[in-house]
Every structure is written in C-alpha cells, then in structure tokens.
Amino acid sequence: NQQLSGASRLAEISQFVEAINALPNPFIYGILYSREDHPDIPVHIVPQFAQRGEDLIVDSLRRVLLRKIGDPNTRFTYLEIGANHPVAGSSTFLFYANGNRGTLVEVNPQLIPSLRNSRPDDKIIQAAVVPGHIETVDLSVANRSELSSLRSDIAEAFEGAEVVERLTVPAINVNELISTMWDPQAITFLSIDVEGLDFEILEAVDLENFPFDIIQIEASDNL
C-alpha cells in the first residue's frame, strides 16, 4: 500500500530528526571536551538541510509568527520554486520532516522521480516558473544539476560547470502557480532559487493578493 508506505517513511524521518536533535553538539563539546567550563544548558545538534542553515532562520520566524497568532495549530505551508534535491540543500525538507506540506516546483525532468519518491505528500510540479505568460522555455541542463538555468550564461558561469543538454520545458506564470496552492489560513513561506531569474520572478509576484509571511530568495554570486 503506497499510502501506508509513505506514512511509514515519514514516521521514520521524524524519528530520525528527533534522535539527531537529542545528541550533544560535537562542534561545541569537541572544543570543550578537556575543559570544565561546559555550558549550564546542554547544547544539542539542530537538524538542518538547507545550504547555509536558511531553514533554521525560517523556522525561527515561523515560531515567532505562531506566538503572535496565538494558535499553535495554525498550518504552515510552503512553495519552493527550484526544488532540485528533495533533501540535500532543500529549503523545505525540515518542515516536511515535521509534518508540514507544500508545493515543490522543479524544471529539470530528471529530478522529478526523486522528488516524488522522497516527498510523496508534497505536490510536485515539473515546470519553469516565469514572470510572464509563455507556454515553453529552453532549459540549459548543467553537469551539476543545481546550476541548471533558463540562462545558459548562468549554467556556465561557475568553475567546473558546463551545459550538457538543452531541453524545451513547460512554463507556468508565477501568479497562476501561486493561485493553485494559496492558503489564506496558513503561515506561508516562499522560497525562490532558480539560478538567474530569481528577482524577476519575485518582482512579478502579486503580493497584494498573495501576501507571503516569509520569503527567501537566493541570488547567484555573480549577479
């Protein structure tokens, strides 16, 4: 039964995250192992999956919003544009592991099976998110999947990166996409990481009709 298998897998993930969270932080205690000045309050490892701990920052903001709302049962949902890997470097896996659900959008068709397998309860969309209205766009697939882009100059701008394939892929307008997942009763998180078109997409978001509570955006280093 696929549904039971997905539920069982999620339970295992949650148990793993909880087990990690109970371990002492080796970075701290590794330095203090031979000293007597251990901290008064034990410091544990904090699970994080994003590239630079962004998910921990977002989770802190989520907790603040929950306190302001005063209802700990308020739903939290996310839209990750440029999902790439379902776990490694994911801005949203921490929340998925804690039982939250959202929408993942990935343009590279080769990455979709892994997303569906590891995130069976999320909505997975294979498309390029664009600021305008167009049916298809050209994707430059890089040898390092996280550098693939609708802009070939971005895909080739990083050391060791090269374009290995060019694909014509379906496109979807960012606001049409948001309208399919918008939940006005939830705390909403938008993550954009699309290698080069990030700010164009953000500028196109209709924030009056879709006022996200938390927005994360990554700009490429050379922009």
C-alpha positions in Angstrom: 0.0 0.0 0.0 1.7 3.2 -1.2 -0.1 5.5 1.2 0.9 3.3 4.2 4.4 3.2 2.8 4.6 7.0 2.6 3.2 7.4 6.2 5.7 4.8 7.5 8.6 6.6 5.7 7.5 9.9 7.2 7.4 8.4 10.7 10.9 7.1 10.2 12.1 10.5 9.0 10.5 12.2 12.0 12.1 9.7 14.4 15.5 10.2 12.8 15.2 14.0 13.2 14.2 13.7 16.8 17.0 11.3 17.5 19.6 13.7 16.0 18.1 16.6 18.0 18.8 14.7 21.2 22.6 14.4 20.5 25.1 16.9 22.0 26.6 19.3 19.6 30.0 17.9 18.7 31.3 21.3 17.5 30.9 22.8 20.9 31.8 19.8 23.1 34.6 18.8 20.8 36.3 22.1 21.7 35.3 21.9 25.4 36.0 18.2 25.9 39.1 18.8 28.1 37.7 21.8 30.0 35.5 22.2 33.0 33.6 25.2 31.5 30.7 23.3 29.9 27.6 25.4 29.3 24.9 25.3 32.0 22.2 24.4 29.5 23.0 21.4 27.3 23.5 22.3 23.6 22.2 19.8 21.1 22.6 19.3 17.4 19.9 21.2 15.4 18.8 19.3 12.3 19.1 21.5 9.1 19.0 20.6 5.5 19.3 23.9 3.6 22.6 25.1 2.1 23.5 27.6 4.7 21.0 26.9 7.5 18.3 29.1 6.0 15.7 26.6 7.1 16.6 27.3 10.7 16.1 31.0 10.2 12.8 30.4 8.5 11.7 28.1 11.3 12.6 30.7 13.9 10.4 33.2 12.1 7.6 30.6 11.9 7.7 30.2 15.6 7.6 33.9 16.2 4.5 34.1 13.9 2.8 31.3 15.7 3.3 33.1 19.1 1.9 36.3 17.6 -1.1 34.4 16.2 -1.6 32.6 19.5 -2.8 29.3 17.8 -0.1 26.6 17.8 -2.2 24.6 15.4 -2.0 27.2 12.6 -1.0 25.5 9.4 2.4 26.2 7.8 2.7 25.7 4.1 5.5 26.3 1.6 6.1 26.9 -2.1 9.7 26.1 -3.2 10.5 27.3 -6.7 13.6 25.5 -7.8 13.4 22.4 -5.5 16.4 20.4 -7.0 17.2 17.6 -4.5 14.4 16.6 -2.1 16.6 16.6 1.0 20.2 17.9 0.4 20.2 21.7 0.2 16.4 21.7 0.5 14.9 24.9 2.0 11.7 23.0 2.9 12.7 19.4 3.9 13.0 20.4 7.6 9.3 21.4 7.6 8.3 18.3 5.6 10.0 16.1 8.2 8.0 17.9 10.9 4.7 17.1 9.2 4.1 20.2 7.1 3.1 20.1 3.5 3.5 22.3 0.4 4.4 22.6 -3.3 7.7 21.9 -4.9 8.4 23.1 -8.4 11.4 21.8 -10.4 12.1 22.4 -14.1 14.5 19.5 -14.7 12.5 16.4 -15.6 15.4 14.2 -14.5 14.9 15.3 -10.8 11.2 14.7 -10.6 11.2 11.0 -9.8 13.5 11.6 -6.8 11.3 14.4 -5.5 8.1 12.3 -5.8 9.8 9.3 -4.1 11.2 11.2 -1.2 8.4 13.8 -0.8 5.2 11.8 -1.7 2.9 14.0 0.3 4.0 17.3 -1.3 2.6 18.5 -4.6 5.3 18.2 -7.2 5.2 20.3 -10.4 7.6 19.9 -13.3 7.7 23.3 -15.0 9.8 26.5 -15.4 8.3 29.3 -13.3 8.4 32.6 -15.3 7.3 36.2 -14.6 5.3 36.4 -17.9 2.9 34.3 -19.9 4.6 31.7 -22.2 3.9 28.0 -22.7 7.5 26.7 -23.1 11.1 27.8 -22.5 14.6 26.4 -23.1 16.5 24.9 -20.2 20.3 24.6 -20.1 21.0 21.5 -18.1 24.3 21.7 -16.3 26.6 18.8 -15.3 25.9 19.9 -11.7 22.1 19.9 -11.5 21.8 22.8 -9.1 23.4 25.1 -11.7 20.9 24.3 -14.5 19.2 27.5 -15.6 17.0 29.1 -18.2 20.0 31.3 -18.8 22.9 29.4 -20.4 25.4 32.0 -19.2 24.5 31.2 -15.6 24.8 27.5 -16.1 28.4 28.0 -17.4 29.5 30.8 -15.1 30.7 28.6 -12.2 34.0 26.8 -12.1 33.7 23.2 -13.3 30.2 23.7 -14.6 29.2 23.1 -18.2 25.9 22.7 -20.2 25.4 19.1 -21.1 21.9 19.2 -22.5 19.3 21.7 -23.7 15.6 20.9 -23.3 12.4 22.6 -24.1 10.3 22.5 -21.0 6.8 23.6 -20.0 6.4 27.1 -18.3 4.0 28.5 -15.8 3.3 32.0 -14.7 4.3 32.6 -11.1 0.9 34.0 -10.0 -1.0 31.3 -11.8 1.1 28.8 -9.9 0.6 30.5 -6.5 -3.2 30.6 -7.0 -3.3 26.8 -7.2 -1.7 26.4 -3.7 -2.6 29.6 -1.8 -3.9 29.0 1.7 -5.0 32.3 3.4 -5.5 30.5 6.7 -1.9 29.3 6.9 1.5 30.8 7.6 3.0 30.8 4.1 6.7 30.5 3.0 8.0 31.2 -0.5 11.5 30.1 -1.5 13.0 31.1 -4.9 16.2 29.5 -6.1 16.3 29.4 -9.9 19.8 30.5 -10.9 19.4 33.8 -12.5 15.8 34.8 -12.8 15.1 34.9 -9.1 14.5 38.7 -8.7 12.4 38.8 -11.9 10.1 36.2 -10.5 9.9 37.9 -7.1 9.1 41.2 -8.7 6.2 39.6 -10.6 4.6 38.0 -7.5 1.3 39.7 -6.7 2.0 40.4 -3.0 -1.3 42.2 -2.6 -3.3 39.0 -3.3 -0.6 36.6 -2.1 1.0 38.2 0.9 3.6 35.6 1.9 4.6 35.7 5.5 8.2 34.6 4.8 10.1 35.0 1.6 13.6 33.5 0.9 15.5 34.3 -2.3 18.9 33.3 -3.5 20.8 35.4 -6.0 23.7 33.9 -7.8 27.1 35.3 -6.6 27.9 37.0 -9.9 24.7 39.0 -10.1 
